Amino acid sequence: SSGGVTGDQNDPATPLGAVRRNLMLNCVPTGVDINVVSATTATINVDYTAYVYSDCSLTDAEILANAGENLNQLCSDSPIGGYTVPGLAGGYLFGDAIADQIRNVSDDIVRVSRAGGHVDVAVSAGAVPVMGTISGVVVRQERVT
């Protein structure tokens, strides 16, 4: 599902309360209490160019589609508040992780450049990263021997 869950976690008649009640009944061990909150979203837009060897067996469309799937999975796997680094305030979705998800599509991708560089994207506390607009370009190049 998507979007925020409204209500009071202590009121099972509200959507947020119903979530907490179901977790308490079905998932949480006896004697353990939980707090349930609704996260906001942090939209992550990615504009990139993938440089690929011309003999890559994947079509440009397949590269773009697979990169999109990988980027969406990266966001799905990210914790609320992003990844944290000791000594730095706040959480992040790391720029290198974004580029890696594109590179992981094929060993024939030799370089990935992102508009604005490989900067880390700040994710505020209580926000969950979600992929927004993905704009990719594939540039084919010959192997240098």
Phi and psi restraints in degrees (value plus and minus 20) as a CYANA .aco file:
   2 SER   PHI    -161.2  -121.2
   2 SER   PSI     143.1   183.1
   3 GLY   PHI      70.4   110.4
   3 GLY   PSI     147.2   187.2
   4 GLY   PHI     -94.8   -54.8
   4 GLY   PSI     134.7   174.7
   5 VAL   PHI    -126.5   -86.5
   5 VAL   PSI     102.1   142.1
   6 THR   PHI    -110.1   -70.1
   6 THR   PSI     144.1   184.1
   7 GLY   PHI      96.9   136.9
   7 GLY   PSI    -189.5  -149.5
   8 ASP   PHI    -135.8   -95.8
   8 ASP   PSI     108.3   148.3
   9 GLN   PHI     -80.6   -40.6
   9 GLN   PSI     -42.2    -2.2
  10 ASN   PHI    -113.0   -73.0
  10 ASN   PSI     -17.1    22.9
  11 ASP   PHI    -138.0   -98.0
  11 ASP   PSI      79.9   119.9
  12 PRO   PHI     -84.7   -44.7
  12 PRO   PSI     -28.2    11.8
  13 ALA   PHI    -100.3   -60.3
  13 ALA   PSI     -31.9     8.1
  14 THR   PHI    -119.3   -79.3
  14 THR   PSI     138.4   178.4
  15 PRO   PHI     -77.1   -37.1
  15 PRO   PSI     -63.2   -23.2
  16 LEU   PHI     -87.0   -47.0
  16 LEU   PSI     -59.3   -19.3
  17 GLY   PHI     -84.6   -44.6
  17 GLY   PSI     -57.0   -17.0
  18 ALA   PHI     -86.1   -46.1
  18 ALA   PSI     -57.7   -17.7
  19 VAL   PHI     -82.5   -42.5
  19 VAL   PSI     -68.5   -28.5
  20 ARG   PHI     -81.7   -41.7
  20 ARG   PSI     -64.1   -24.1
  21 ARG   PHI     -79.5   -39.5
  21 ARG   PSI     -65.9   -25.9
  22 ASN   PHI     -85.4   -45.4
  22 ASN   PSI     -58.2   -18.2
  23 LEU   PHI     -84.4   -44.4
  23 LEU   PSI     -64.1   -24.1
  24 MET   PHI     -83.2   -43.2
  24 MET   PSI     -59.4   -19.4
  25 LEU   PHI     -96.2   -56.2
  25 LEU   PSI     -54.9   -14.9
  26 ASN   PHI    -132.6   -92.6
  26 ASN   PSI     -35.1     4.9
  27 CYS   PHI    -147.8  -107.8
  27 CYS   PSI     -52.1   -12.1
  28 VAL   PHI    -112.8   -72.8
  28 VAL   PSI     111.1   151.1
  29 PRO   PHI     -82.2   -42.2
  29 PRO   PSI     131.6   171.6
  30 THR   PHI     -77.2   -37.2
  30 THR   PSI     115.7   155.7
  31 GLY   PHI      71.4   111.4
  31 GLY   PSI     -24.8    15.2
  32 VAL   PHI    -127.0   -87.0
  32 VAL   PSI     115.9   155.9
  33 ASP   PHI    -131.3   -91.3
  33 ASP   PSI     132.9   172.9
  34 ILE   PHI    -152.1  -112.1
  34 ILE   PSI     136.5   176.5
  35 ASN   PHI    -133.5   -93.5
  35 ASN   PSI     114.7   154.7
  36 VAL   PHI    -136.9   -96.9
  36 VAL   PSI     107.9   147.9
  37 VAL   PHI    -150.1  -110.1
  37 VAL   PSI     137.1   177.1
  38 SER   PHI    -114.5   -74.5
  38 SER   PSI     107.5   147.5
  39 ALA   PHI    -105.8   -65.8
  39 ALA   PSI     131.1   171.1
  40 THR   PHI    -110.7   -70.7
  40 THR   PSI     151.5   191.5
  41 THR   PHI    -127.9   -87.9
  41 THR   PSI     126.2   166.2
  42 ALA   PHI    -137.7   -97.7
  42 ALA   PSI      86.3   126.3
  43 THR   PHI     -96.8   -56.8
  43 THR   PSI     107.6   147.6
  44 ILE   PHI    -130.2   -90.2
  44 ILE   PSI      96.2   136.2
  45 ASN   PHI    -120.7   -80.7
  45 ASN   PSI     118.7   158.7
  46 VAL   PHI    -147.6  -107.6
  46 VAL   PSI     104.0   144.0
  47 ASP   PHI    -140.6  -100.6
  47 ASP   PSI      94.1   134.1
  48 TYR   PHI    -161.2  -121.2
  48 TYR   PSI     143.3   183.3
  49 THR   PHI    -145.2  -105.2
  49 THR   PSI     108.3   148.3
  50 ALA   PHI    -126.8   -86.8
  50 ALA   PSI     102.6   142.6
  51 TYR   PHI    -115.3   -75.3
  51 TYR   PSI     101.2   141.2
  52 VAL   PHI    -147.9  -107.9
  52 VAL   PSI     121.9   161.9
  53 TYR   PHI     -81.3   -41.3
  53 TYR   PSI     120.7   160.7
  54 SER   PHI     -84.1   -44.1
  54 SER   PSI     -43.0    -3.0
  55 ASP   PHI    -111.7   -71.7
  55 ASP   PSI      -8.2    31.8
  56 CYS   PHI     -78.4   -38.4
  56 CYS   PSI     114.5   154.5
  57 SER   PHI     -94.6   -54.6
  57 SER   PSI     -36.6     3.4
  58 LEU   PHI    -102.7   -62.7
  58 LEU   PSI     123.4   163.4
  59 THR   PHI     -96.0   -56.0
  59 THR   PSI     144.5   184.5
  60 ASP   PHI     -78.5   -38.5
  60 ASP   PSI     -61.6   -21.6
  61 ALA   PHI     -82.4   -42.4
  61 ALA   PSI     -59.8   -19.8
  62 GLU   PHI     -86.4   -46.4
  62 GLU   PSI     -60.3   -20.3
  63 ILE   PHI     -81.6   -41.6
  63 ILE   PSI     -67.8   -27.8
  64 LEU   PHI     -83.3   -43.3
  64 LEU   PSI     -62.8   -22.8
  65 ALA   PHI     -85.7   -45.7
  65 ALA   PSI     -64.3   -24.3
  66 ASN   PHI     -86.9   -46.9
  66 ASN   PSI     -58.3   -18.3
  67 ALA   PHI     -82.6   -42.6
  67 ALA   PSI     -61.4   -21.4
  68 GLY   PHI     -81.1   -41.1
  68 GLY   PSI     -62.5   -22.5
  69 GLU   PHI     -82.2   -42.2
  69 GLU   PSI     -64.2   -24.2
  70 ASN   PHI     -83.2   -43.2
  70 ASN   PSI     -61.5   -21.5
  71 LEU   PHI     -86.2   -46.2
  71 LEU   PSI     -60.3   -20.3
  72 ASN   PHI     -83.3   -43.3
  72 ASN   PSI     -59.0   -19.0
  73 GLN   PHI     -86.2   -46.2
  73 GLN   PSI     -58.7   -18.7
  74 LEU   PHI     -77.0   -37.0
  74 LEU   PSI     -64.9   -24.9
  75 CYS   PHI     -86.8   -46.8
  75 CYS   PSI     -61.6   -21.6
  76 SER   PHI     -81.6   -41.6
  76 SER   PSI     -53.5   -13.5
  77 ASP   PHI    -103.5   -63.5
  77 ASP   PSI     -31.9     8.1
  78 SER   PHI     -96.9   -56.9
  78 SER   PSI     121.9   161.9
  79 PRO   PHI     -95.6   -55.6
  79 PRO   PSI     137.6   177.6
  80 ILE   PHI     -78.7   -38.7
  80 ILE   PSI     112.2   152.2
  81 GLY   PHI      67.5   107.5
  81 GLY   PSI     -20.0    20.0
  82 GLY   PHI      55.3    95.3
  82 GLY   PSI    -196.8  -156.8
  83 TYR   PHI    -106.1   -66.1
  83 TYR   PSI     119.2   159.2
  84 THR   PHI    -129.3   -89.3
  84 THR   PSI     134.4   174.4
  85 VAL   PHI    -144.6  -104.6
  85 VAL   PSI     107.3   147.3
  86 PRO   PHI     -73.7   -33.7
  86 PRO   PSI     113.4   153.4
  87 GLY   PHI      71.8   111.8
  87 GLY   PSI     -32.5     7.5
  88 LEU   PHI    -129.2   -89.2
  88 LEU   PSI     118.1   158.1
  89 ALA   PHI     -97.5   -57.5
  89 ALA   PSI     121.8   161.8
  90 GLY   PHI      61.0   101.0
  90 GLY   PSI     158.1   198.1
  91 GLY   PHI    -136.5   -96.5
  91 GLY   PSI     146.7   186.7
  92 TYR   PHI    -164.7  -124.7
  92 TYR   PSI     136.8   176.8
  93 LEU   PHI    -127.2   -87.2
  93 LEU   PSI      95.1   135.1
  94 PHE   PHI     -94.3   -54.3
  94 PHE   PSI     116.3   156.3
  95 GLY   PHI     -78.9   -38.9
  95 GLY   PSI     -58.8   -18.8
  96 ASP   PHI     -85.4   -45.4
  96 ASP   PSI     -54.7   -14.7
  97 ALA   PHI     -86.9   -46.9
  97 ALA   PSI     -57.3   -17.3
  98 ILE   PHI     -83.0   -43.0
  98 ILE   PSI     -69.4   -29.4
  99 ALA   PHI     -82.3   -42.3
  99 ALA   PSI     -59.1   -19.1
 100 ASP   PHI     -80.9   -40.9
 100 ASP   PSI     -58.0   -18.0
 101 GLN   PHI     -84.7   -44.7
 101 GLN   PSI     -52.2   -12.2
 102 ILE   PHI     -95.3   -55.3
 102 ILE   PSI     -66.0   -26.0
 103 ARG   PHI     -81.0   -41.0
 103 ARG   PSI     -52.8   -12.8
 104 ASN   PHI     -87.7   -47.7
 104 ASN   PSI     -28.8    11.2
 105 VAL   PHI     -84.4   -44.4
 105 VAL   PSI     -58.2   -18.2
 106 SER   PHI    -178.6  -138.6
 106 SER   PSI     124.9   164.9
 107 ASP   PHI     -86.7   -46.7
 107 ASP   PSI     -35.1     4.9
 108 ASP   PHI    -103.3   -63.3
 108 ASP   PSI     -23.1    16.9
 109 ILE   PHI    -104.1   -64.1
 109 ILE   PSI      95.7   135.7
 110 VAL   PHI    -116.4   -76.4
 110 VAL   PSI     -41.2    -1.2
 111 ARG   PHI    -179.4  -139.4
 111 ARG   PSI     127.2   167.2
 112 VAL   PHI    -148.5  -108.5
 112 VAL   PSI     108.1   148.1
 113 SER   PHI    -139.5   -99.5
 113 SER   PSI     124.1   164.1
 114 ARG   PHI    -138.5   -98.5
 114 ARG   PSI     122.2   162.2
 115 ALA   PHI     -77.9   -37.9
 115 ALA   PSI     108.0   148.0
 116 GLY   PHI      66.5   106.5
 116 GLY   PSI     -21.8    18.2
 117 GLY   PHI      67.8   107.8
 117 GLY   PSI    -198.0  -158.0
 118 HIS   PHI    -110.7   -70.7
 118 HIS   PSI      36.5    76.5
 119 VAL   PHI     -99.4   -59.4
 119 VAL   PSI     130.8   170.8
 120 ASP   PHI     -97.0   -57.0
 120 ASP   PSI     123.1   163.1
 121 VAL   PHI    -121.5   -81.5
 121 VAL   PSI     102.2   142.2
 122 ALA   PHI     -89.4   -49.4
 122 ALA   PSI     118.3   158.3
 123 VAL   PHI    -146.3  -106.3
 123 VAL   PSI      99.7   139.7
 124 SER   PHI     -93.4   -53.4
 124 SER   PSI     138.4   178.4
 125 ALA   PHI     -78.5   -38.5
 125 ALA   PSI     116.5   156.5
 126 GLY   PHI      63.6   103.6
 126 GLY   PSI     -17.1    22.9
 127 ALA   PHI    -131.0   -91.0
 127 ALA   PSI     125.6   165.6
 128 VAL   PHI    -134.0   -94.0
 128 VAL   PSI     110.6   150.6
 129 PRO   PHI     -86.7   -46.7
 129 PRO   PSI     112.9   152.9
 130 VAL   PHI    -150.7  -110.7
 130 VAL   PSI     121.8   161.8
 131 MET   PHI     -94.9   -54.9
 131 MET   PSI     111.1   151.1
 132 GLY   PHI    -119.2   -79.2
 132 GLY   PSI    -143.4  -103.4
 133 THR   PHI     -99.5   -59.5
 133 THR   PSI     109.3   149.3
 134 ILE   PHI    -132.4   -92.4
 134 ILE   PSI      98.4   138.4
 135 SER   PHI    -141.7  -101.7
 135 SER   PSI      87.6   127.6
 136 GLY   PHI    -140.3  -100.3
 136 GLY   PSI     128.7   168.7
 137 VAL   PHI    -149.8  -109.8
 137 VAL   PSI     117.7   157.7
 138 VAL   PHI    -128.3   -88.3
 138 VAL   PSI     107.3   147.3
 139 VAL   PHI    -135.9   -95.9
 139 VAL   PSI     101.1   141.1
 140 ARG   PHI    -112.4   -72.4
 140 ARG   PSI     120.4   160.4
 141 GLN   PHI    -160.7  -120.7
 141 GLN   PSI     132.2   172.2
 142 GLU   PHI     -93.3   -53.3
 142 GLU   PSI     131.1   171.1
 143 ARG   PHI     -92.0   -52.0
 143 ARG   PSI     120.5   160.5
 144 VAL   PHI    -115.0   -75.0
 144 VAL   PSI     104.7   144.7
